[in-house]
Amino acid sequence: MTNASKSKIFRRVGPVQALLFAGGVAGLLCAAVLGSATSAAEEPRRVPAARHDVAQAEGVQTAIFAGGCFWGVQGVFQHVKGVTNATSGYAGGAAETASYEMTETGTTGHAEAVKVTFDPRLITYGKLLQIFFSAAHDPTEIDRQGADVGTQYRSAIFPVNKEQATVAAEYIEQLDRGGVFANRIATKIETGKQFYDAEAYHQDFMFNNPTHPYIIAAEEPRVQALGSLFPEVFAVKPVLVADTRG
């Protein structure tokens, strides 16, 4: 990993956590630090399934989600049966600002996002939405996820067609009307936006860096929640970007 990459990872976890990581302090201590910033967050729970779903289509389909740090969102969907790939990237802004350096300024309109490709014969768009709202992130936080703060960490869905947009909007209304969460869902549906792949060192980050303090404290619990809440679709072996690209 390059020095530039390391500096970006340090900025990810903030100055305090970066010092802990640089000094080799155990991930449990980092978890305590992060925990103080997320104590009011909604706990993962299996929310009701969507009443409406996208009609099954032929061939591999695509869904795009943003829910905080893309390392964890990617990690969750990589462990879902029927997902054929999950790529970290940026969505919501322009092509010329689709980079980590620029997105982290919070001024580009981009959110850290994950493009999920899936086999609709094995997993539906509605099921992916259920997982997204249950285990992948806290959909009630506004422009943040835990200790990660800024519009680049917002909760958003980037539908690739009108049917996805309709199903996602109806699902958010369903969950809000049902009072599933203590606060209203903050997730925005952003149509007509392009997805841009993130830099190579961000791909498969959880798999490649399992002992990173930020992964242990903030991201691995998402995957654990997936396995606990959705054992019927949990794949022990993740599908990796590196494998799909040969």
C-alpha positions in Angstrom: 0.0 0.0 0.0 1.4 3.4 -0.9 2.0 6.2 1.5 -0.7 8.2 -0.2 -3.2 5.4 0.5 -2.2 5.2 4.1 -2.7 8.9 4.6 -6.2 8.6 3.2 -7.0 5.7 5.5 -5.8 7.8 8.5 -8.2 10.6 7.4 -11.0 8.1 7.2 -10.8 7.2 10.9 -10.0 10.7 12.1 -7.0 12.1 14.0 -7.6 10.2 17.3 -8.2 6.8 15.7 -5.3 7.4 13.3 -2.9 7.8 16.2 -4.2 4.7 17.8 -3.8 2.8 14.5 -0.3 4.2 14.0 0.7 3.2 17.5 -0.7 -0.3 17.2 -3.4 0.0 19.8 -5.9 -2.9 19.7 -9.1 -2.5 17.7 -11.2 -2.9 20.9 -9.9 0.5 22.1 -10.7 2.0 18.8 -14.2 0.5 19.1 -14.7 2.3 22.4 -13.7 5.6 20.9 -16.1 5.2 17.9 -18.8 3.8 20.1 -19.0 7.1 22.0 -20.0 8.8 18.7 -22.6 6.3 17.7 -24.4 5.5 21.0 -27.6 7.0 19.8 -27.6 5.2 16.5 -30.4 2.7 15.6 -29.4 -0.9 16.2 -29.5 -3.3 13.3 -32.8 -5.2 13.1 -34.6 -7.2 10.5 -37.1 -4.8 9.1 -40.2 -6.0 7.3 -39.9 -7.1 3.7 -41.0 -4.8 0.9 -44.6 -5.2 -0.1 -43.8 -4.5 -3.7 -40.8 -5.6 -5.7 -39.3 -5.1 -9.1 -40.5 -7.5 -11.7 -38.1 -10.3 -12.4 -36.0 -9.7 -15.5 -33.6 -11.7 -17.6 -29.9 -11.4 -16.9 -27.8 -9.7 -14.2 -29.3 -6.6 -12.7 -27.7 -3.6 -11.0 -28.6 -1.6 -7.8 -26.7 1.3 -6.3 -26.7 2.1 -2.5 -24.9 4.7 -0.3 -24.8 4.3 3.4 -21.7 5.7 4.9 -18.2 4.3 4.4 -18.3 2.2 1.3 -15.9 -0.3 2.8 -18.6 -1.7 5.1 -21.5 -1.4 2.6 -19.4 -3.3 0.0 -18.5 -5.9 2.6 -22.1 -6.5 3.5 -23.3 -7.0 -0.1 -20.3 -9.2 -0.9 -21.7 -11.7 1.6 -25.2 -11.9 0.0 -26.1 -15.0 -2.0 -27.1 -14.0 -5.5 -24.8 -11.0 -5.6 -22.3 -11.4 -8.4 -20.2 -8.3 -7.7 -20.2 -5.3 -5.3 -17.9 -2.3 -6.3 -17.1 0.7 -4.2 -17.4 4.0 -5.9 -19.0 7.5 -6.0 -22.4 8.6 -7.1 -24.3 11.9 -7.1 -21.7 14.2 -8.6 -19.8 14.8 -11.8 -17.2 12.6 -13.4 -14.4 15.1 -12.9 -14.9 15.0 -9.1 -15.3 11.3 -8.8 -12.2 10.7 -6.6 -11.6 10.0 -3.0 -9.6 13.2 -2.5 -12.4 15.4 -3.9 -15.3 13.4 -2.5 -14.0 13.7 1.0 -14.3 17.4 0.9 -18.0 17.0 1.0 -18.5 19.6 -1.7 -18.8 17.5 -4.9 -22.4 16.1 -4.5 -20.9 12.6 -4.4 -21.7 10.0 -1.8 -19.5 7.0 -1.2 -21.6 4.3 -2.9 -21.6 0.7 -3.8 -22.8 -0.8 -7.1 -24.3 -4.2 -6.6 -24.8 -6.6 -9.5 -27.1 -9.5 -8.8 -28.9 -12.5 -10.3 -32.7 -11.7 -9.9 -33.4 -15.5 -9.9 -31.5 -15.8 -6.6 -32.0 -12.4 -4.9 -34.5 -9.6 -5.7 -34.2 -5.9 -5.6 -36.7 -5.8 -2.8 -34.6 -8.2 -0.7 -31.5 -6.0 -1.3 -33.5 -3.0 0.0 -34.5 -5.0 3.1 -30.8 -5.8 3.7 -29.8 -2.2 3.1 -32.2 -0.9 5.7 -31.6 -3.7 8.2 -27.9 -4.4 8.3 -25.9 -2.3 5.9 -26.3 1.1 7.7 -28.5 3.3 9.9 -31.0 4.9 7.5 -32.2 7.5 10.1 -28.9 9.4 10.3 -28.6 12.6 8.2 -25.4 13.2 6.3 -23.4 10.9 8.5 -22.9 7.3 9.7 -21.5 7.1 13.2 -18.2 9.0 13.4 -18.2 9.6 9.6 -19.8 13.0 9.1 -20.6 14.8 5.8 -22.8 14.7 2.8 -20.5 12.1 1.3 -21.7 9.7 4.0 -25.4 10.3 3.4 -27.9 7.5 3.1 -29.1 7.4 -0.5 -30.5 5.1 -3.2 -29.5 5.6 -6.8 -32.1 3.7 -8.9 -31.1 2.7 -12.3 -34.7 2.8 -13.7 -38.2 4.1 -12.8 -39.3 0.8 -11.4 -36.5 0.7 -8.9 -37.3 4.3 -7.9 -40.9 3.5 -7.4 -40.3 0.4 -5.3 -37.7 2.2 -3.2 -40.0 5.1 -2.5 -42.9 2.9 -1.6 -40.6 0.9 0.7 -39.4 3.9 2.6 -43.0 5.0 3.0 -44.0 1.5 4.2 -41.2 1.5 6.9 -42.0 5.1 8.0 -45.7 4.4 8.3 -45.0 1.3 10.2 -42.9 3.1 12.7 -40.1 0.6 12.3 -37.4 3.2 13.4 -37.7 5.7 16.3 -36.9 8.5 13.8 -38.0 9.0 10.2 -35.9 7.5 7.5 -33.4 10.0 6.1 -32.6 8.0 2.9 -32.9 10.0 -0.3 -33.8 8.6 -3.7 -31.5 10.3 -6.2 -32.4 9.6 -9.8 -30.4 10.2 -13.0 -27.0 9.9 -11.3 -24.0 8.1 -12.6 -21.8 5.7 -10.7 -18.0 5.9 -10.9 -15.6 3.2 -9.6 -13.4 4.1 -6.6 -9.7 3.7 -6.6 -8.3 0.2 -6.6 -7.1 0.3 -3.0 -10.7 0.8 -1.8 -11.9 -2.4 -3.5 -12.3 -5.4 -1.2 -10.9 -3.3 1.6 -12.6 -5.3 4.4 -11.3 -8.6 3.0 -7.8 -7.3 2.5 -7.6 -5.4 5.9 -9.5 -7.5 8.4 -7.4 -6.2 11.4 -7.7 -2.5 10.6 -9.1 -0.9 13.7 -11.8 1.0 11.7 -12.9 -2.3 10.1 -13.1 -4.1 13.4 -15.0 -1.2 15.2 -17.3 0.1 12.5 -17.6 -2.2 9.6 -17.3 -5.9 10.6 -20.4 -5.5 12.9 -22.4 -4.8 9.7 -21.4 -8.2 8.2 -22.1 -9.9 11.5 -25.5 -8.3 11.6 -26.2 -9.6 8.1 -25.3 -13.2 9.1 -27.5 -12.9 12.2 -30.5 -11.3 10.6 -30.5 -13.0 7.2 -28.9 -16.4 7.6 -30.9 -17.7 4.6 -29.0 -15.4 2.2 -25.6 -15.1 4.0 -22.6 -16.4 2.0 -19.6 -17.2 4.1 -17.2 -16.6 1.2 -17.5 -13.1 -0.1 -17.6 -12.3 -3.9 -14.6 -10.1 -4.5 -13.9 -7.5 -7.1 -10.5 -8.9 -7.6 -12.0 -12.3 -8.5 -14.5 -10.8 -11.0 -11.8 -8.8 -12.7 -9.5 -11.8 -13.0 
